[in-house]
């Protein structure tokens, strides 16, 4: 029997085509689809922009499938309240997200973004200048705010390089890592600060010059999710005046345009937020969702001779 499915937030067209093979597919992000109230066999929740609100009191869902990694806690709670079951395929693939955070951290500290154009431009060959020297990884302190479910795995990856990891959290008892109850104190302690705003239903974390300047001129910043236009402006200002040494921004398509001045900055890594997944983990997540939507096979009776 064909299913009645809905998506909300960003779900790529490639995966939408796969979902449509199970039945009717409606995008509730579209205003034109909002008039279609009622019951759905499943809602696939993708990445949601800042301020996204779904009038969930108008809908009922047999299943809620968590596909994205960026959505606010209010949205998640309201949709979960009208869903009979919840599928969270990320539980088995947290290590992939932790790998991505660790790889961004190592790339920033190693200054590969600065060194590559330095060589390609010919500056290294024709000028008697030293290349931008990388920072030694041992004893680097990484502070993480907003991604508690992957923090311990990030720590496992980074401690192999001799780095230390601490987190920002209100509850000290639920963490095995060192905990700071103040974002400012975490930034003062850290050499590199990772901020994951609205990460999988987590709280919004506001970025400001006051917060980031605690990192110092040798500090670096990673914005993993929830990056707003204001965040981009803050990072741009602080890179331009040397308040911090480098940054990495994971952005949506709507955040930046090619003529934005931040594109010319030599000490900035820009990454699409979809890169948070590996090929293997995203394929497995989509496979888990499709397996949940597929009808259960009927038991076969004994064959007649």
C-alpha positions in Angstrom: 0.0 0.0 0.0 1.3 3.4 -0.9 2.3 5.6 2.0 1.5 9.3 2.6 4.9 10.9 3.5 5.9 14.5 4.3 9.3 16.3 4.6 10.1 19.5 6.4 13.3 21.4 6.2 16.1 20.7 3.7 16.0 17.2 2.3 18.0 16.9 -0.9 16.2 16.2 -4.2 18.2 13.0 -4.6 16.7 11.5 -1.4 13.3 13.0 -2.1 13.2 11.0 -5.3 13.9 7.8 -3.3 11.2 8.7 -0.8 8.7 9.3 -3.5 8.9 5.6 -4.5 7.1 4.7 -1.3 4.0 6.8 -2.2 2.8 10.3 -2.1 5.4 12.9 -0.9 4.5 16.3 0.4 7.0 19.1 1.3 5.5 20.9 4.4 8.2 23.6 4.0 6.2 24.8 1.1 3.4 27.3 1.9 1.3 25.7 -0.8 1.4 22.4 1.1 0.5 23.8 4.5 -3.3 23.6 3.7 -3.0 19.8 3.5 -3.8 19.0 7.1 -4.2 15.5 8.5 -2.4 12.3 9.1 0.9 11.1 7.5 2.7 7.8 7.7 6.0 9.6 8.3 7.6 13.0 8.5 11.3 13.2 7.4 12.8 16.1 9.3 15.7 17.8 7.5 17.9 20.7 8.4 15.9 23.8 9.3 16.7 27.5 8.9 16.7 29.9 11.8 13.2 30.5 13.1 11.6 27.5 11.3 8.2 26.7 12.8 5.8 23.9 11.8 2.2 24.3 12.9 2.3 20.8 14.3 -1.1 20.9 15.9 -2.5 20.5 12.4 -0.8 17.3 11.7 -0.3 13.8 13.0 2.6 11.5 12.1 2.9 7.7 12.5 6.7 8.1 12.5 9.2 11.0 12.8 12.4 10.3 11.0 15.3 12.6 12.1 17.3 13.2 8.9 18.9 16.6 9.5 21.3 17.8 12.2 20.2 21.4 12.5 16.8 22.2 14.1 15.8 23.9 17.3 14.6 22.2 20.4 11.2 23.8 20.3 10.6 22.5 16.8 11.7 19.0 17.7 9.6 18.9 20.8 6.5 20.1 19.0 6.8 17.6 16.1 7.7 14.7 18.5 4.6 15.5 20.5 2.3 14.6 17.5 4.4 11.6 16.4 3.7 8.0 17.5 7.2 6.8 17.0 10.7 8.4 16.5 13.5 7.0 14.4 16.9 8.5 15.1 19.4 6.8 12.8 22.2 9.1 14.0 22.6 7.0 17.2 24.7 4.5 15.2 26.7 7.1 13.3 27.9 9.7 15.8 31.5 8.8 15.2 31.3 10.1 11.7 30.3 13.5 13.0 33.1 13.4 15.5 35.6 12.6 12.8 34.5 15.7 10.9 34.9 18.0 13.9 38.4 16.5 14.6 39.4 16.8 10.9 38.4 20.5 10.9 40.3 21.1 14.1 43.5 19.5 12.7 43.2 21.4 9.4 42.8 24.7 11.1 45.7 24.2 13.5 47.9 22.8 10.8 47.2 25.9 8.6 46.8 23.9 5.4 44.5 26.6 4.0 47.3 29.2 4.3 50.1 27.0 3.1 48.5 25.7 -0.1 48.0 29.1 -1.8 51.4 30.3 -0.5 53.0 27.6 -2.6 50.7 27.8 -5.6 51.1 31.6 -5.9 54.9 31.2 -6.2 55.5 33.3 -3.0 57.5 30.5 -1.5 59.8 30.2 -4.5 60.5 33.9 -5.3 60.4 35.5 -1.8 62.6 34.9 1.1 59.6 34.5 3.5 58.9 31.7 5.9 55.6 29.9 5.2 52.9 30.2 7.8 54.0 27.8 10.4 51.5 25.3 11.8 50.7 25.0 15.4 51.9 22.0 17.3 48.9 19.8 18.2 50.1 18.4 21.6 48.6 20.3 24.6 46.1 22.3 22.4 42.8 22.8 24.2 39.5 22.3 22.4 36.3 23.6 23.9 33.0 22.2 22.6 29.6 23.9 23.1 26.4 22.4 21.8 27.2 18.9 20.7 27.1 16.8 23.8 26.3 13.5 22.2 29.6 13.5 20.1 31.9 15.3 22.5 33.4 12.2 24.1 34.1 10.7 20.6 35.8 13.9 19.6 37.9 13.7 22.7 39.0 10.2 21.8 40.1 11.3 18.3 41.9 14.5 19.5 43.6 13.0 22.6 45.5 10.7 20.1 47.2 13.9 19.0 47.9 15.0 22.6 45.1 17.6 22.7 42.7 18.2 25.6 38.9 18.5 25.3 36.3 20.2 27.6 32.7 21.0 27.2 30.1 23.7 28.0 27.2 22.2 30.0 24.8 23.1 32.8 24.9 19.6 34.3 28.4 18.4 35.4 27.2 14.9 36.3 26.2 13.8 32.8 29.7 14.3 31.3 32.9 12.4 31.6 34.9 15.3 30.2 35.9 18.5 32.1 32.8 20.8 32.2 32.5 24.6 32.2 29.2 26.2 33.2 30.1 29.4 31.4 30.8 29.9 27.7 33.2 32.7 28.5 35.2 30.6 30.9 35.4 27.8 28.3 36.6 30.2 25.6 39.3 31.6 28.0 40.5 28.0 28.7 40.4 26.9 25.0 42.7 27.4 22.1 40.0 26.3 19.7 36.3 26.7 20.3 33.7 24.5 18.6 30.1 25.9 18.6 27.2 23.8 17.4 24.1 26.0 17.6 20.7 24.2 17.4 22.5 20.9 16.9 19.9 18.1 16.7 17.4 20.0 18.9 20.0 21.6 21.1 19.9 25.3 22.3 20.7 28.3 20.1 24.2 29.6 21.0 24.7 33.3 20.2 28.1 34.3 18.8 29.5 37.7 19.8 32.9 39.5 19.7 32.9 39.5 23.5 32.7 35.7 23.6 35.2 35.0 20.8 37.8 37.5 21.9 38.4 35.3 25.0 40.2 32.9 22.6 43.0 35.4 22.0 44.9 36.2 18.9 46.2 32.7 18.5 42.8 31.2 19.0 40.6 29.5 16.4 36.8 29.0 16.0 34.6 26.3 14.4 30.9 27.0 13.7 29.5 23.5 13.1 25.8 24.4 12.7 23.3 27.1 13.1 25.5 29.7 11.4 23.6 32.9 10.9 24.4 36.0 8.8 25.3 37.8 12.0 27.8 35.0 12.9 29.5 35.4 9.5 29.8 39.2 10.1 31.4 38.6 13.6 33.9 36.1 12.2 34.8 38.4 9.3 35.4 41.3 11.6 37.6 39.3 14.0 39.6 37.7 11.2 40.2 41.1 9.5 41.5 42.8 12.7 43.5 39.8 13.9 41.4 39.1 17.0 41.6 35.4 16.2 44.0 33.4 14.1 41.6 31.3 12.0 38.1 29.9 11.7 36.0 27.3 10.0 32.4 27.9 9.0 29.9 25.1 8.0 27.3 27.0 6.0 24.1 26.5 4.2 23.6 27.5 0.6 21.6 30.6 1.7 24.3 31.9 4.1 26.9 33.3 1.6 27.2 34.5 -1.9 30.3 34.3 -4.1 30.9 38.1 -3.9 31.0 38.1 -0.1 34.4 39.4 1.2 34.8 36.5 3.5 35.6 34.3 0.5 39.0 36.0 0.0 40.2 35.4 3.6 43.3 33.2 3.7 42.8 32.0 7.2 39.2 30.7 6.8 37.9 27.3 6.0 34.4 27.2 4.3 32.6 23.9 4.2 29.1 23.0 3.2 27.1 21.7 6.1 26.3 18.5 4.2 30.0 17.6 4.5 29.3 16.7 8.2 28.4 13.3 6.8 30.7 10.7 5.3 29.5 8.9 2.2 29.1 5.8 4.3 27.3 7.3 7.2 24.8 9.3 5.0 24.1 6.2 2.9 23.5 4.2 6.1 21.2 6.9 7.6 19.1 7.0 4.4 19.1 3.2 4.3 17.7 3.0 7.8 14.9 5.5 7.0 14.0 3.6 3.9 14.0 0.3 5.8 11.6 1.7 8.4 9.3 2.9 5.6 9.3 -0.4 3.7 6.4 -2.7 4.4 7.2 -5.6 6.6 7.4 -8.8 4.6 4.5 -11.2 5.1 5.2 -14.6 6.6 5.1 -17.2 4.0 3.0 -20.3 4.7 4.3 -23.8 3.9 4.6 -24.6 0.3 2.0 -27.0 -1.1 3.5 -30.0 -3.0 
